[in-house]
Amino acid sequence: EGNEPGDSMKITYSELLHKVCQFANVLRNQGVKKGDRISIYLPMILELVVAMLACARIGALHSVVFAGFSAESLCERILDCGCSLLIT
């Protein structure tokens, strides 16, 4: 379910697993490894769930920042967490 009343999407577990594995490989190719910290700055879309599950799959810690926050708020959270990667 998205933010808008009519905004929804259906996906099977198999399709979700495929997308999560693909994105986990992207993260690994970027040098992300177990224990790394990642910030995720996305609205409520499927890619947010995929990014969270991909982080969990490779053992990276993730922090989701609400997409409505200002650039200054995002910067503070990234610095406080010591993130090595920002997903937008």
C-alpha positions in Angstrom: 0.0 0.0 0.0 1.3 3.4 -0.9 0.6 6.8 0.5 -2.2 7.6 -1.9 -5.6 5.7 -1.3 -5.6 4.0 -4.7 -1.8 3.4 -4.8 -1.1 -0.3 -4.3 1.0 -3.1 -5.9 1.1 -6.8 -5.7 4.2 -8.9 -5.7 4.9 -12.6 -5.1 7.4 -13.9 -2.6 9.4 -15.2 -5.4 9.6 -11.9 -7.2 10.5 -10.1 -3.9 13.3 -12.6 -3.2 14.6 -12.1 -6.7 14.7 -8.3 -6.3 16.2 -8.5 -2.8 19.0 -10.9 -4.1 19.7 -8.5 -7.0 20.0 -5.5 -4.7 22.1 -7.4 -2.2 24.5 -8.1 -5.0 24.6 -4.4 -6.0 25.4 -3.5 -2.4 28.2 -6.2 -2.2 29.6 -4.8 -5.5 29.7 -1.4 -3.8 31.8 -2.8 -1.1 29.1 -3.1 1.6 29.8 -5.9 4.0 28.4 -7.4 7.3 28.3 -4.7 10.0 28.4 -1.7 7.7 25.9 1.0 8.4 23.5 2.2 5.6 20.9 5.0 5.6 17.8 4.6 3.4 16.1 7.8 2.3 13.0 6.7 0.3 9.2 7.2 0.4 6.9 4.3 1.0 7.6 2.4 -2.2 8.5 -1.2 -2.9 12.2 -0.3 -3.3 12.3 0.7 0.4 11.3 -2.8 1.4 13.8 -4.3 -1.1 16.6 -2.2 0.3 15.8 -3.0 3.9 15.7 -6.8 3.2 18.8 -6.6 1.1 20.7 -5.0 4.0 19.4 -7.6 6.3 20.4 -10.4 3.9 24.1 -9.3 3.8 24.2 -8.4 7.5 24.4 -4.6 7.1 22.7 -2.3 9.6 20.2 0.0 8.1 18.5 3.2 9.3 15.4 4.4 7.5 15.0 8.1 7.3 11.5 9.4 6.4 11.6 11.0 2.9 9.9 14.2 4.1 12.9 15.2 6.3 15.0 18.2 5.2 18.5 17.9 3.9 19.9 19.1 7.2 18.0 16.5 9.2 19.2 13.8 6.8 22.8 15.0 7.2 22.5 14.9 11.0 21.2 11.3 11.0 23.9 10.2 8.6 26.7 11.7 10.7 25.2 10.4 14.0 25.0 6.9 12.6 28.3 6.9 10.8 26.8 5.6 7.6 29.0 4.4 4.7 26.3 4.5 2.1 23.0 6.4 1.4 20.3 4.8 -0.6 17.9 7.3 -2.3 
